[in-house]
């Protein structure tokens, strides 16, 4: 029986990974929350990884703006901790499926980034995540998997979609950025894809390396906000477009974060679904965070 370790189990993606794995009795899971496992502690990581066949690493520093002033702390989680996980997996023989980000790219492309496109992060968060990617490639060339995602949301926790729904009840009008393009990605759907990739890796069907785990299609934050309003029966014209300059942030954001999905077919896995269809399903759930 395959044993799975989920790190970052208390976060948005970690919770959805556990929800997916609860449907798989053949994959007993160990849930490692931030309180239960300090991923920056090499010894603790080594002990946690032992006895598992697959590690799904959802542990991350996600405060993009905070990373600008605390880059060493952010990189300790997003980079150095991945070194510890990769070392532990190399010793134990476990496969590592590590979640990364579109922020490893500069965001100046005009067509979707393929998995092997040159990287060039424009902020501290992206630099730390790229360090984690390089650790997986260096230490686990045959058993390491990096899955880049972007614009992640769920119907639970704090994210763009839940924020829009909260603000819809508080304000008549919302100004939302319309000059950044990306792929809104449902956390639960990504969790399904990560588990499917782990299955394919164990079966020998998925080559190691980098995959892009975003939804298909693309939009802007403004387009996503309008879609959220429309799907909840609210007037989307309450959402007005604006520019990034209207919301200055410490960390520079990529203007274009659309990722291509070429490697899934080679792993005998279906391509990602359209972002709008995923959003519609997510918002139709009977209660927040509970898949139908």
C-alpha positions in Angstrom: 0.0 0.0 0.0 1.3 3.4 -1.0 1.8 5.8 1.9 1.5 9.6 1.3 2.8 12.5 3.3 1.1 15.9 2.8 3.1 18.9 4.0 1.3 22.2 4.6 -1.8 20.2 5.3 -3.5 23.1 7.2 -3.4 25.5 4.2 -5.9 25.9 1.4 -4.3 23.5 -1.0 -3.3 21.1 1.8 -6.9 20.9 3.0 -8.1 20.0 -0.5 -5.3 17.4 -0.9 -6.6 15.7 2.2 -10.2 15.9 0.9 -9.1 14.2 -2.3 -7.1 11.6 -0.5 -10.0 10.7 1.7 -11.6 9.3 -1.4 -8.6 7.0 -1.9 -8.5 4.3 0.9 -5.6 2.7 -1.0 -3.5 5.8 -0.2 -3.2 6.2 3.5 -2.1 9.7 4.3 -0.1 11.5 7.0 -1.1 15.1 7.4 1.7 17.4 8.4 0.5 20.9 9.4 2.8 23.8 10.1 2.4 23.2 13.8 3.3 19.6 13.5 6.2 19.8 11.1 8.8 22.6 10.8 9.9 22.1 7.2 12.9 24.3 7.8 14.2 21.7 10.3 16.2 19.1 8.3 16.1 16.5 11.0 12.4 16.8 11.5 11.8 16.6 7.7 13.9 13.5 7.5 12.0 11.8 10.3 8.6 12.8 8.7 9.4 11.6 5.2 10.7 8.2 6.4 8.2 5.4 5.7 6.3 7.2 3.0 6.3 6.5 -0.8 5.1 9.9 -2.0 5.5 13.4 -0.5 3.0 16.1 -1.7 4.6 19.4 -0.7 2.0 22.1 -0.2 4.0 23.9 2.5 4.9 27.4 1.4 5.5 31.0 2.4 2.6 32.6 0.5 2.9 36.3 1.6 4.2 37.7 -1.6 4.5 41.3 -0.4 6.0 40.2 3.0 8.8 38.3 1.1 10.1 41.7 -0.1 11.2 42.7 3.3 11.8 39.2 4.7 13.3 37.4 1.7 15.6 35.2 3.8 12.6 33.9 5.9 10.5 33.3 2.7 13.3 31.5 1.0 13.9 29.3 4.1 10.4 27.9 3.5 10.1 28.1 -0.3 13.7 27.2 -1.1 15.8 25.7 1.8 13.0 23.6 3.1 12.6 22.0 -0.3 16.3 21.1 -0.2 15.6 19.2 3.1 12.5 17.5 1.6 14.4 16.5 -1.6 17.4 15.2 0.5 15.0 13.1 2.6 13.2 11.7 -0.4 16.5 10.8 -2.0 17.5 8.8 1.0 14.1 7.1 1.5 13.3 6.6 -2.2 10.1 8.5 -2.0 8.7 10.5 -4.9 8.4 14.2 -4.3 5.6 16.3 -5.9 6.4 19.9 -5.1 4.1 22.8 -5.8 5.7 25.9 -7.3 4.4 29.1 -9.0 4.0 31.2 -12.2 6.1 33.8 -10.4 9.3 32.1 -11.5 8.7 33.8 -14.8 9.2 37.5 -15.6 5.6 37.9 -16.9 6.6 39.7 -20.1 5.5 36.9 -22.5 2.8 37.3 -25.1 1.8 33.6 -25.4 1.6 30.8 -22.7 4.9 29.8 -21.1 5.9 26.2 -21.9 7.3 24.1 -19.1 10.9 24.6 -20.3 10.7 28.4 -20.9 13.5 30.5 -19.4 12.8 31.7 -15.9 13.3 35.2 -14.5 11.4 36.1 -11.3 10.8 39.7 -10.7 10.3 39.6 -6.9 11.6 37.9 -3.8 8.8 35.4 -3.6 9.6 34.1 -7.1 13.3 33.9 -6.4 12.6 31.7 -3.4 10.3 29.4 -5.3 12.8 29.1 -8.1 15.4 28.0 -5.6 13.0 25.2 -4.5 12.4 24.1 -8.1 16.2 23.9 -8.7 16.6 21.8 -5.6 14.1 19.2 -6.8 15.8 19.1 -10.2 19.3 18.8 -8.8 18.6 16.3 -6.0 15.8 14.2 -7.5 16.5 14.0 -11.2 14.6 10.7 -11.5 11.9 11.0 -8.8 11.2 14.7 -8.5 8.2 16.5 -9.8 7.5 20.3 -9.8 4.0 21.5 -10.5 3.6 25.2 -11.1 0.3 26.8 -10.4 -1.2 30.3 -10.3 -4.2 32.4 -9.1 -5.2 29.7 -6.7 -8.7 29.9 -5.1 -11.1 27.8 -3.0 -14.5 28.3 -1.5 -12.8 28.2 1.9 -10.0 30.3 3.4 -8.8 33.7 2.3 -8.3 34.1 -1.5 -9.5 36.3 -4.3 -12.8 34.6 -4.8 -13.9 34.6 -1.2 -12.7 38.2 -0.9 -14.8 39.2 -3.9 -17.9 37.5 -2.3 -17.3 39.3 1.0 -16.8 42.7 -0.7 -19.9 42.2 -2.8 -21.9 42.2 0.4 -20.2 45.3 1.7 -19.8 47.6 -1.3 -21.9 48.8 -4.2 -19.0 49.0 -6.6 -15.6 47.3 -6.8 -12.5 48.4 -8.8 -10.5 45.4 -9.9 -7.2 45.2 -11.9 -7.6 44.5 -15.6 -4.0 44.6 -16.8 -2.7 41.3 -15.3 -3.6 38.0 -17.2 -3.6 34.6 -15.7 -5.5 31.4 -15.1 -7.8 31.2 -12.1 -7.2 27.7 -10.7 -9.5 25.8 -8.3 -7.5 24.4 -5.4 -9.5 21.2 -5.3 -9.0 20.6 -9.0 -5.3 21.1 -8.6 -5.3 18.7 -5.6 -6.9 16.0 -7.9 -4.3 16.6 -10.5 -1.4 16.3 -8.0 -2.7 13.0 -6.8 -3.2 11.8 -10.3 0.4 12.8 -11.1 1.6 10.9 -8.1 -0.3 7.8 -9.3 1.3 8.2 -12.8 4.8 8.7 -11.3 4.5 5.5 -9.2 3.2 3.6 -12.3 6.1 4.8 -14.3 3.9 6.7 -16.7 5.0 10.3 -15.8 8.5 11.4 -16.5 10.1 13.5 -13.7 10.4 17.3 -14.2 8.2 20.3 -14.4 4.4 20.3 -15.1 2.0 23.3 -15.2 -1.0 22.8 -13.0 -3.2 25.7 -13.8 -6.7 25.7 -15.4 -7.1 26.2 -19.1 -8.0 29.5 -20.7 -7.1 32.9 -19.4 -8.6 36.1 -18.0 -7.8 39.1 -15.8 -8.6 39.7 -12.2 -11.4 42.0 -13.4 -12.7 39.2 -15.7 -12.6 36.7 -12.8 -14.4 39.1 -10.5 -17.2 39.6 -13.0 -17.5 35.8 -13.4 -17.8 35.4 -9.6 -20.5 38.0 -9.5 -22.4 36.5 -12.5 -22.3 32.9 -11.1 -23.7 34.1 -7.8 -26.6 36.0 -9.5 -25.0 39.4 -8.8 -24.7 42.2 -11.3 -21.2 41.9 -12.9 -21.4 45.6 -13.9 -20.8 46.4 -10.3 -17.2 45.5 -11.0 -15.2 48.2 -12.8 -11.8 47.8 -14.5 -8.7 49.6 -13.2 -4.9 49.3 -13.5 -2.2 47.8 -11.3 -1.0 51.4 -10.7 -4.2 52.0 -8.7 -3.1 49.4 -6.2 0.6 49.8 -5.6 2.1 46.8 -3.8 5.6 46.2 -2.4 6.2 43.2 -4.7 6.1 43.6 -8.5 3.5 41.3 -10.1 4.0 39.6 -13.5 1.6 41.1 -16.0 1.3 37.8 -17.9 1.1 34.5 -16.0 -0.5 32.2 -18.6 1.1 28.7 -18.6 1.0 26.0 -21.2 0.2 22.4 -20.4 2.1 20.3 -22.9 3.5 17.7 -20.6 0.3 16.1 -19.3 -0.5 14.1 -22.4 2.9 12.4 -22.2 2.0 11.3 -18.7 -1.3 9.8 -20.0 -3.3 12.4 -18.1 -6.0 14.6 -19.4 -5.4 18.3 -20.0 -6.7 20.8 -17.5 -10.3 21.9 -17.6 -11.4 25.5 -18.5 -11.2 27.9 -15.6 -14.8 29.1 -16.0 -16.2 25.6 -15.8 -14.1 24.9 -12.6 -15.3 28.2 -11.0 -18.9 27.3 -11.8 -18.5 23.9 -10.1 -16.7 25.4 -7.1 -19.4 28.0 -6.5 -22.2 25.4 -6.9 -20.9 23.3 -4.0 -23.6 22.7 -1.2 -21.3 24.2 1.4 -17.8 25.8 1.3 -14.9 23.5 0.7 -17.0 20.3 0.3 -16.7 18.6 -3.1 -19.8 17.0 -4.4 
